[in-house]
Amino acid sequence: MKSINIELFRFNTQTDYLPYYQKFTLQYGEAESINDLLHKVHEIEAFAFDDNMNVKVNRSYVNSSVLVSDMVAKYGSELRIDPISEFRATQDLKIDRSDFLDKLSLLDKYINAEQNIAYRKSTELAYYASNTLNYNRNYIGDHVLLIAADLIEQDFTLKNEILDLLISKVNGIWYHTSLENRLGRSNEEQKIQRLIYLAKEYVKPKGKLAKKIASFLDRSD
């Protein structure tokens, strides 16, 4: 067993004015996950969380099923565990997901109920990992872009119809920022970059919008 120090985000919208962190020193084994650590903390002091939920560990957006040893290899033995959105936090690691769900409804016409549930699970991390939300909380959302990319790949005749939903000059695809470093993988980012290419070919942005696109595409953190 090895020792690890963690700082756990605590906040309750009903009782707290500001969030705070509690510190714990715990023992963990090579096969244990962040989820296992959360259970150990809960035995010491109860707090709000769900099994296998998405969280932020230091600078990484991950599912709590990730191994502690993987996070230690990346960040060392001092870990901070936050909800995937501090701004949306309601109680400790739990958040209000209404923004995520409201934006997802943009594509309701194209996906059935079963697909909707599957996409909620598979794209939540990408949505909340987006650094764009720190600049524009009304941004369309990287989850919408990922689903749109799938829909166009499945039926290319829908391309223009779906791109029309994504190209707002205020909140649209142009304000995407790279997910690769924040998720620690490249699959989602590659898919969105292909979609951005299609969008640029479709509308050929010019002037100030073209400069904004270039500026945002260069951002990752």
C-alpha positions in Angstrom: 0.0 0.0 0.0 1.1 3.5 -0.8 0.2 6.9 0.7 -1.5 9.8 -1.1 -2.7 13.2 -0.1 -5.9 14.5 -1.6 -7.8 17.8 -1.4 -11.5 17.2 -1.9 -13.8 20.0 -3.2 -16.7 20.7 -0.8 -19.7 22.9 -1.4 -23.4 22.9 -0.7 -25.5 25.6 -2.5 -28.0 25.5 0.4 -25.5 26.2 3.2 -22.2 27.5 1.8 -21.3 30.9 0.4 -18.0 29.7 -1.1 -16.5 26.3 -1.9 -13.6 24.9 0.2 -11.3 21.9 0.3 -10.8 19.2 2.9 -7.5 17.4 3.1 -7.1 13.6 3.6 -4.1 11.3 3.7 -5.1 7.8 2.5 -3.5 4.5 1.6 -4.1 2.9 -1.8 -3.2 -0.2 -3.7 -2.1 -0.5 -7.3 -5.5 -1.8 -8.5 -7.5 0.9 -6.7 -9.4 3.7 -8.5 -10.2 7.3 -7.7 -13.7 5.9 -7.0 -12.2 3.7 -4.3 -10.6 6.7 -2.7 -13.9 8.6 -2.7 -15.4 5.7 -0.8 -12.6 5.7 1.7 -13.1 9.5 2.3 -16.9 8.9 2.7 -16.2 6.4 5.5 -14.2 9.2 7.3 -16.7 12.0 6.5 -19.9 11.7 4.4 -20.1 13.8 1.3 -22.0 13.8 -2.0 -20.8 11.8 -4.9 -21.9 9.1 -7.3 -20.1 5.9 -8.2 -18.1 6.1 -11.4 -18.9 9.7 -12.0 -16.9 12.1 -14.1 -14.6 14.4 -12.1 -11.6 16.6 -12.5 -8.4 15.4 -11.0 -5.8 18.2 -10.9 -5.9 19.3 -14.6 -7.4 16.1 -16.1 -11.1 15.5 -16.8 -11.6 11.8 -16.1 -14.1 9.2 -14.9 -13.6 8.2 -11.3 -12.9 4.7 -12.4 -9.4 5.8 -13.5 -6.6 4.2 -11.5 -5.1 6.2 -8.7 -1.6 5.0 -9.9 -2.3 6.5 -13.3 -3.0 9.9 -11.7 0.0 9.6 -9.4 2.2 8.8 -12.4 1.0 12.1 -14.0 0.8 14.4 -11.1 2.6 12.9 -8.1 1.1 12.0 -4.7 -0.8 15.3 -4.2 -4.1 15.2 -5.9 -7.0 17.7 -6.0 -10.4 16.2 -6.8 -13.1 18.7 -8.1 -16.5 18.3 -9.8 -16.3 18.4 -13.6 -17.7 21.9 -13.3 -17.1 24.0 -10.2 -19.5 26.7 -11.6 -22.3 24.1 -11.8 -21.6 22.4 -8.5 -24.6 21.8 -6.3 -23.3 19.6 -3.5 -19.7 18.5 -3.3 -18.9 16.6 -6.5 -22.5 16.6 -7.8 -23.4 19.2 -10.4 -26.5 20.7 -12.2 -26.3 19.3 -15.7 -29.2 21.3 -17.1 -26.9 23.3 -19.4 -25.5 20.1 -20.9 -28.9 18.6 -21.5 -30.5 21.8 -22.8 -27.8 22.2 -25.5 -28.0 18.5 -26.4 -31.7 19.0 -27.3 -30.5 20.9 -30.4 -30.0 17.6 -32.1 -33.2 15.8 -30.7 -34.5 15.6 -34.3 -31.7 13.4 -35.3 -31.3 10.9 -32.4 -33.7 8.6 -30.7 -34.1 8.2 -26.9 -31.7 5.3 -26.7 -29.0 7.2 -28.6 -29.7 10.3 -26.4 -28.9 8.3 -23.3 -25.8 6.8 -24.8 -24.5 10.2 -25.9 -25.1 11.7 -22.5 -22.7 9.2 -21.1 -20.1 9.3 -23.8 -19.9 13.1 -24.3 -20.3 14.6 -20.9 -16.6 14.8 -20.2 -15.9 16.5 -23.5 -18.6 19.1 -22.8 -17.4 20.1 -19.3 -13.7 19.8 -20.2 -14.0 22.6 -22.8 -12.0 25.7 -21.9 -14.4 27.7 -24.0 -17.0 27.6 -21.2 -14.7 29.8 -19.2 -15.1 32.5 -21.8 -18.6 31.9 -23.1 -21.1 29.8 -21.0 -23.5 29.9 -23.9 -21.2 28.1 -26.2 -23.0 25.4 -28.2 -20.9 22.7 -26.5 -18.3 20.1 -27.7 -20.8 17.3 -27.0 -23.0 18.8 -29.7 -20.1 19.0 -32.1 -19.1 15.3 -31.5 -22.7 14.1 -32.1 -23.0 16.3 -35.2 -19.8 14.8 -36.5 -21.2 11.3 -36.0 -24.5 12.2 -37.7 -22.8 13.6 -40.8 -20.5 10.6 -41.0 -23.5 8.3 -40.9 -25.5 10.3 -43.4 -23.5 12.9 -45.5 -26.7 14.2 -47.0 -27.4 15.8 -43.6 -24.2 17.8 -43.7 -25.5 21.3 -44.7 -28.6 20.9 -42.5 -26.6 20.1 -39.4 -23.9 22.6 -40.1 -26.5 25.3 -40.2 -27.2 24.5 -36.6 -23.5 24.9 -35.6 -22.3 28.0 -37.3 -23.6 30.8 -35.1 -21.2 33.8 -35.0 -21.9 34.2 -31.3 -21.9 30.7 -29.7 -21.1 28.3 -32.5 -18.4 25.9 -33.6 -15.9 28.7 -34.2 -15.3 29.0 -30.4 -14.2 25.5 -29.9 -10.9 25.1 -28.0 -8.7 22.0 -28.0 -9.7 19.1 -25.8 -6.6 17.0 -26.3 -4.6 18.2 -23.3 -7.6 18.4 -21.0 -8.9 14.9 -21.8 -5.4 13.4 -22.3 -6.4 11.8 -25.6 -6.9 12.9 -29.2 -9.9 11.1 -30.6 -12.5 13.7 -29.7 -10.3 16.6 -30.9 -9.6 14.9 -34.2 -13.3 14.4 -34.8 -14.1 18.0 -34.1 -11.3 19.3 -36.2 -12.7 17.4 -39.2 -16.1 19.0 -38.5 -14.5 22.5 -38.3 -12.9 21.9 -41.7 -16.4 21.1 -43.1 -17.9 24.2 -41.5 -15.2 26.4 -42.8 -15.6 25.0 -46.3 -19.4 25.5 -46.0 -19.4 29.2 -44.9 -15.8 30.4 -45.7 -15.7 32.9 -42.8 -13.9 36.2 -43.4 -12.6 39.3 -41.6 -13.1 39.5 -37.9 -14.8 36.1 -37.6 -11.9 34.4 -39.4 -9.5 36.1 -36.9 -11.6 35.0 -34.0 -11.6 31.4 -35.3 -7.8 31.4 -35.6 -7.5 32.8 -32.1 -9.8 30.2 -30.5 -8.4 27.2 -32.4 -4.9 28.0 -31.0 -6.2 27.8 -27.4 -6.2 24.7 -25.3 -6.0 25.9 -21.7 
